[in-house]
Amino acid sequence: MSRASGVTRAIWLVLVGIVSVQAGAAIAKDLFATISPTSMVFLRLVTSTLVLLAIARPQWRGRTRTDWLTVAGFGLSLGLMNWAIYQSFARIPLGIAVTIEFIGPLSLAVFGSRRLRDLIWVVLAGIGVLMLGLEPADLDVAGVAFALLAGAAWASYILFSARTGQRWPGLDGLAIASAFATLLLTGPAILSGGTTLLSPRVLVIGALVGLLSSVIPYSCELVALRTLAPSTFGILMSLEPAAAALAAIVVLHELLSPLQWVAVACVVVASVGATRSHPVLTEPAPD
């Protein structure tokens, strides 16, 4: 396979991953009338954790206290990120929630920079978020707050992912972190979901969401990163808000106004610009 064809294949893999994760989010939201967002996140994490543990078969012994604290922090940020964004999905349109969430990793990408160009990206993203506030009918204060919390957790996830990768080989760290996040949500999921968690339909859809939102996109990204430059990967990942808005239209019939589309475009452009300067945005996040 030539270099050019390899890059093209990798780009398509990333795009498949983006579509998959947002389709999974839309399907999950469509089930919120039956099961709580917390329980849906739990089912998604159970699925991805079982698959990751089966693939990675991590070594549990011989680890230092710092190793365990690092992977625990990774698991906490992973669980909080997924829980918060699903809480946001339940309250505001999918595309708007993902757009606001992107402020987290974008801010991390330009944090501490003294270059004027990077300030421009922050301002542009801020303008996009302010535009969303100009049409408050689709916004809920709690929904926006949860999206911002998810963004902060995403930034934390990126930092802990890098540290975990330095201490745990392969997929070991991610598998253990996913197991930790699942354990954290077990109690709240049972309390909020009750016997609904045992419904065959709910279990099947929960497993499907886990495959679409975690297993498939992470597998695609893992293969793509063997070929793509981190900056190119990050730019492609910046399409997430637009993909979320399109998935919401197809699955949920959530329509954005022209002004809201402009707001999404502002955040996408800002994310692309920040990624070109600071590839920290390239760490995949299983939203």
Solvent accessible surface area in square Angstrom, and as a share of the most:
residue,aa,sasa,rsa
1,M,176,0.78
2,S,72,0.46
3,R,165,0.60
4,A,73,0.57
5,S,49,0.31
6,G,12,0.11
7,V,39,0.22
8,T,70,0.41
9,R,123,0.45
10,A,3,0.02
11,I,53,0.27
12,W,158,0.56
13,L,39,0.19
14,V,0,0.00
15,L,49,0.24
16,V,72,0.42
17,G,1,0.01
18,I,5,0.03
19,V,98,0.56
20,S,9,0.06
21,V,6,0.03
22,Q,3,0.01
23,A,26,0.20
24,G,0,0.00
25,A,2,0.02
26,A,0,0.00
27,I,46,0.23
28,A,0,0.00
29,K,35,0.15
30,D,96,0.49
31,L,6,0.03
32,F,32,0.14
33,A,108,0.84
34,T,67,0.39
35,I,5,0.03
36,S,29,0.19
37,P,20,0.12
38,T,13,0.07
39,S,0,0.00
40,M,0,0.00
41,V,0,0.00
42,F,29,0.12
43,L,15,0.07
44,R,1,0.00
45,L,4,0.02
46,V,45,0.26
47,T,21,0.12
48,S,5,0.03
49,T,9,0.05
50,L,115,0.57
51,V,41,0.24
52,L,20,0.10
53,L,50,0.25
54,A,67,0.52
55,I,111,0.56
56,A,23,0.17
57,R,191,0.70
58,P,10,0.06
59,Q,125,0.56
60,W,128,0.45
61,R,223,0.81
62,G,84,0.80
63,R,64,0.23
64,T,77,0.45
65,R,189,0.69
66,T,64,0.37
67,D,9,0.05
68,W,87,0.31
69,L,101,0.50
70,T,14,0.08
71,V,3,0.02
72,A,28,0.21
73,G,12,0.12
74,F,7,0.03
75,G,0,0.00
76,L,100,0.50
77,S,6,0.04
78,L,3,0.01
79,G,5,0.05
80,L,62,0.31
81,M,0,0.00
82,N,1,0.00
83,W,66,0.23
84,A,0,0.00
85,I,0,0.00
86,Y,0,0.00
87,Q,16,0.07
88,S,0,0.00
89,F,1,0.00
90,A,46,0.35
91,R,102,0.37
92,I,3,0.02
93,P,20,0.13
94,L,0,0.00
95,G,1,0.01
96,I,0,0.00
97,A,0,0.00
98,V,1,0.01
99,T,0,0.00
100,I,3,0.01
101,E,0,0.00
102,F,5,0.02
103,I,39,0.20
104,G,12,0.12
105,P,1,0.00
106,L,3,0.01
107,S,50,0.32
108,L,39,0.19
109,A,5,0.04
110,V,14,0.08
111,F,173,0.72
112,G,66,0.63
113,S,39,0.25
114,R,238,0.87
115,R,112,0.41
116,L,130,0.65
117,R,121,0.44
118,D,2,0.01
119,L,101,0.50
120,I,90,0.46
121,W,47,0.16
122,V,61,0.35
123,V,77,0.44
124,L,41,0.20
125,A,3,0.02
126,G,30,0.28
127,I,73,0.37
128,G,0,0.00
129,V,41,0.23
130,L,130,0.65
131,M,42,0.19
132,L,1,0.01
133,G,40,0.39
134,L,121,0.60
135,E,56,0.25
136,P,90,0.57
137,A,103,0.80
138,D,58,0.30
139,L,42,0.21
140,D,58,0.30
141,V,132,0.76
142,A,42,0.33
143,G,0,0.00
144,V,35,0.20
145,A,55,0.42
146,F,40,0.17
147,A,0,0.00
148,L,88,0.44
149,L,67,0.33
150,A,0,0.00
151,G,1,0.01
152,A,59,0.46
153,A,4,0.03
154,W,8,0.03
155,A,17,0.13
156,S,34,0.22
157,Y,2,0.01
158,I,8,0.04
159,L,78,0.39
160,F,53,0.22
161,S,16,0.10
162,A,55,0.42
163,R,130,0.48
164,T,3,0.02
165,G,54,0.52
166,Q,151,0.67
167,R,104,0.38
168,W,5,0.02
169,P,80,0.50
170,G,78,0.75
171,L,30,0.15
172,D,14,0.07
173,G,2,0.02
174,L,17,0.08
175,A,0,0.00
176,I,7,0.04
177,A,0,0.00
178,S,3,0.02
179,A,19,0.15
180,F,69,0.29
181,A,0,0.00
182,T,17,0.10
183,L,131,0.65
184,L,81,0.40
185,L,17,0.09
186,T,41,0.24
187,G,35,0.34
188,P,64,0.40
189,A,0,0.00
190,I,95,0.48
191,L,158,0.79
192,S,60,0.38
193,G,10,0.10
194,G,38,0.37
195,T,117,0.68
196,T,43,0.25
197,L,16,0.08
198,L,136,0.68
199,S,36,0.23
200,P,104,0.65
201,R,140,0.51
202,V,1,0.01
203,L,78,0.39
204,V,103,0.59
205,I,32,0.16
206,G,0,0.00
207,A,40,0.31
208,L,75,0.37
209,V,0,0.00
210,G,0,0.00
211,L,73,0.36
212,L,32,0.16
213,S,0,0.00
214,S,10,0.06
215,V,28,0.16
216,I,67,0.34
217,P,6,0.04
218,Y,43,0.17
219,S,52,0.34
220,C,15,0.09
221,E,10,0.04
222,L,66,0.33
223,V,47,0.27
224,A,0,0.00
225,L,65,0.33
226,R,185,0.67
227,T,37,0.21
228,L,10,0.05
229,A,48,0.37
230,P,75,0.47
231,S,37,0.24
232,T,49,0.28
233,F,0,0.00
234,G,1,0.01
235,I,48,0.25
236,L,24,0.12
237,M,9,0.04
238,S,1,0.01
239,L,69,0.34
240,E,8,0.04
241,P,0,0.00
242,A,27,0.21
243,A,17,0.13
244,A,0,0.00
245,A,0,0.00
246,L,101,0.50
247,A,15,0.11
248,A,2,0.01
249,I,50,0.26
250,V,113,0.65
251,V,51,0.29
252,L,33,0.16
253,H,147,0.65
254,E,34,0.15
255,L,133,0.66
256,L,19,0.10
257,S,28,0.18
258,P,113,0.71
259,L,54,0.27
260,Q,0,0.00
261,W,79,0.28
262,V,71,0.41
263,A,0,0.00
264,V,2,0.01
265,A,48,0.37
266,C,17,0.10
267,V,0,0.00
268,V,18,0.10
269,V,76,0.44
270,A,0,0.00
271,S,0,0.00
272,V,37,0.21
273,G,4,0.04
274,A,0,0.00
275,T,0,0.00
276,R,169,0.62
277,S,25,0.16
278,H,43,0.19
279,P,63,0.40
280,V,51,0.29
281,L,9,0.05
282,T,19,0.11
283,E,49,0.22
284,P,8,0.05
285,A,9,0.07
286,P,18,0.12
287,D,9,0.05
